[in-house]
Amino acid sequence: MSRPDPHQQDPQDAAAIEDQDSPPPACVMSFNASDPSGAGGSAGDVATIAAMGAHALPVVTAIVMRDTAEVFDHQTLDGDCIVEQARSILEDVPVAAWKVGFLGSAEGVSSVAEVLSDYPDVPLVAYLPSISWLDEEQQQSYLDAFRELVLPQTLVLVGNQKTLSDCLLPDWDADRPASPRELAVAAQQHGAANVLVTGIQLPNQYIDNVLANSQGAITGEKFERFEASFVGSGDTLSAALAALLSVGSEPHDAVGEALAFLDQSLEAGFRPGMGNVVPDRFFWALPPGEEGEESAEVVPATDEMPIDEPPSRGPRRIH
């Protein structure tokens, strides 16, 4: 039997070395709560960022007790614990974009803002979820800290029209909802450059989603209302946007792609339990539908819509 030549490189080893020399994916740090439903929070961010081709660096800010229908309670984490999680990995891995979700408390907001302030050139997508399940004092302290500490560092603020209005224009008393431009003007007064407003009700069962700054609307997408109730759509949209910004996309282009991604994630959504429909961020890994099979229209605008059955799906393709 002939002996192997020690100077001849195994093709598999050569391929492994070549892979190591190729650039790694862009890294996105996500500050968000632990969500055991997997619909949103850190789990949702990791799935979305991975599906977009980037690498997630998840920092847990709180622990939320919830199912796919509602939030029951939450436990905040010590601010030093949040900061230590982030700084431990930031000393090792360069970050190309930030995603901020639910930060647990005013202390959590302050701790995250402290980390963000050390990297002013990294684009920040800040998602403001509904926190109506917190008591009034907790809500007020959280929003005060968010406006003062996070918004000045924000490139794009993402949220439902009503949630953003409650935060940015709490004294709004007009008979109509605040427009995207009015919300953007209010956000800019706190330092945020752009606002992506979702859930804007339009006639004929349509919902608008608009990126705006203080000068007016920049871009947006209208979607036909889909009769289902989703959980995790806001986290999905904002995480997808952060992943796109991490590779250098301009905000107006990234918003269009992120909305398209969310649209398809919701169309392929599934109901794992007795509550709401969860977005499927890996819709592209599913087998194509049978020829002639109809797909339902989806609106990626709000987590607060009537419940109905999600679209039927084929078996999942495992990768």
N, C-alpha and C positions, 0 to 999 in steps of 0.2 A: 504494500500500500504506500503510495507517495505521500510525502510529508508536505503540509501547507507551506507556502512561501510567506515568511513573516513580513515581507515588504509589500505584499499584495493586499490592498484594502478591500474588505468585505463591502459589496454594494449597499447593503443595509446600513452599515456603519457610516458610509459616505453620505447616504441620504439623511441620516440622523444629524451628522455634522452640518450639512447644508441647511436643515431645518433650524438648527440652533443659531445659524448666522442670519436667518431672515428676521426682520424686525418683529417684535411682539405686538399684539393688538394694543390699541389705545386703552388706557386705564381710567375708569370713572369711579370716583369715590362717592358712595351713597350714604347719607346720614338719614336713617329712618328707623321706625319702630319694628320690633319683631311681631309678625302677624301670622298666627298659627293656621289661618285659612289658606295661606299662600297666594291669596288674591292680590294683595298689595303689600305695603311695608317692605322690609329688606328682601324677603323672598321674591316678591313681585319685581323689585328692582333688579335683582340678580338675573332672573329669567329674561327680563326685557333687554337688559344691557348685553347679555350673552347672545340673545337672538339677533341683536343688531350688529354683532361681530366685534364688540368691545369686551373688555375684562372688567368685572365689577370688584370694587373694594368696599364691602359693606361694613359700616359702622353702626352698631345698634344703639339707639338713643332711649328706648323705652320698651317695655313688654306689654303688649295689648292682649287682653283676654276677649276674644270675639269668635263668632262663627261666620258663615257666609251671609247671615241676615243682619246681625247687629253687633255693636260693641257693648260689652258688659262692664269692663273695668280696665284699668291700666296701672302699671307700676313704673315710676320714673327711675332712671339710673343717675347715680352721682355724676356731677359735671366732670370731675377729675377722671372718672372711669371712661367717659365719652372721649375726652381729650387724649387720654393715654392710648385708647384703641387707634385713634387716627394718627397720632404722632409716631407710634411704633412702626406702622407701615409706610408712612410718608418719608421716614428716614431711609427707606429701602427702595421704594417704587415711585417714579414720577407720575403725577396725575395730570390728565389732559382736560378733565371737566369735573364739575361737582353736580350732584343731585341732592337737594334737600327735601325731605318729606316731613313727617310728623316728628317733632323733636322732644315731645314728652312734657316739657314744662318750660317756664321762663328761664330757669337755670340751664336747662338743656340748650335753649336757644342761644344763651350767652356763651356757653362753652363751645358750641359749633361755630359761632361767629368769630370767636377768638382764633380758631384754627384757620378759617377762611381768610381772615385778614392778613395772614402771613403769605398768601398766594394771590395777590390782587389781579394778576394777569390770566388766571385760570377762569374760564367762563362758568358761571353759576346759573343753574336752573332751579328755581325755588317753587315747589308745589305747596299750595295752601289748601289742605283738605278741610272739610267741614269738621269743626270740633264742638258741635252743638251738644254732644254727649258729656262734655265737661261741665262742671258747675260754673256759675256766672263769674265768680272771682278768678277761677283758673283760666277761663277763656280770656278775660280782660288782661291779666298779667301776661299770658302767652302772646296775645296779639300786640300788646304794647312793646314787648321785647322784640318780636318779629319785625315790626315796623321800624324800630330804632336801630336794630343791629344787623338784620339779615337783608332787608330791602336795599340799603345803600350799596351792597356788594352784588346785587342781582342783575344779571343780563336779561333773563326772561322770567317773569312771574307767571305761574300757571294756576288757574283755578276756575271754578264754576262762577257764572255771573253773579249769583246771589252771594256766594261765599266771599268773593272779592269785594262786593259792595259793602257787606257787613264789616269787612276789615278796613277798607280804604275810605269809605264814605258812610260812616256809622250814623251820621245825622241826615242822610238823604231822605227827603220827604216829598219828592215829586211823585206825580201819579204814574209815571213811567219808570222802568228800570234805567239805571245809569248805562250809558253807551260805552263801548270799548274805549273810545277816545277819552271820555270823561274819567273812566277808571285808570287809563294810562297817565292822564295828567295828575291824578291823585297819587299814583304810584311813583311818578317821577319826582314829586315833591318830597318823597322819602328816599329818593336815590335810585329807584329801579328804572332801567332803560326801556324795557318793553313789557307788555302784558299780553298773554295768550288767554283770551276769555272764551270759555266753553259754555254750552248749555243756553245759548241765546235763542229764545223761542221765536219762531217765524210762523206765518200762516201756512195752512195746508200741510200740517204735520212735518214741517221741516225745522231743523235746528242748525244754527250757525256757530262757527268757531272762528274767532278773529284774532290775529296778531296785530297789536296797535302800539303806537307810541304817542307822545303828546301832540304830534302833528296830525294824527289820524290813523285810519286803518292801513296796514301794510299788505297783508294777505289774509286768506282764510278759506275755509271749505264749508259748504252746506251739505248736510246729510239728511236723508229721510228718516223720520223717527222709526225705530224698531221696537216693537212691543215686547220688551224684556227689561228686567231690572238687573243692572250690572254692579259688581263691586270690584274695585281696583282699576277702573279705567283712568282716573287721574294720575295715579302712580305710573301706570303703563305709558301714558302720553308723555309725561315729564321725563321719565327715565329714557325713553326712546329719543327725545329731543336732546338730552344731555349726551347720549352716545353719539349722535350725529354731530354735535358741536365739538366733540372730542377729536374728530378727524378733520376739523377745519371747515365744516359747512357753515355758510352764512345763515343767520337766524331765519330769514324769510324762506330760504330753501329747506332748511332743516324742519321748520314747522310743517310745511306741506308733506314731507316724507314721513314725519312722525304721526301726523293725522291719518295718512294712508295706512301706516302700520297698525295703528289702533283700530281703524275701521275693519281691517281684515282679522285682527285678533278677536274682536267682538263678534264678527260674523261666524268665526269658528269656535265661539265660546261654548262652554259646557257648564252644567250644573252638577257639582260633585256631591252636594248634599240637598237639604230641604230649603235652602235660602236662595240667594241670588246667583246669577250666571258669572263665571270667572272667565276673563279673557284668556285665550290660548295664544301665547306669544310664539309658539312654534307651529303655527298654522301651515307654514311653508314645508314642514316635514311630514305633512299628511299626504296620503295618496290622492291623486286628482279624482274629482267626482265623476260619476258615470256621465257619459255624453247625454245631453238633454236635461240633466238634473238642474233644477232651479235652486238658486241661492237667495237667501233673504237679505234685504237691505238692512244695514245697521247704522245707528247713529252713535258716534263716539263722543257724546257730549256730557253726560251726567250719570252719576250712579243712582239717581233717584227717578226711576221710571216704572210703569206698571209691569208686573211680572207675567210672563208667558213662557212657553216652552222655547228653548234655544233651538237653532237649526240642527237638523239631523246630520250625522257625520259618519264617515267610514272608520275602519279600525286604524289606530295610530301606527305610524311607521317608526320603528325604533332605530335610532342611529347609535 
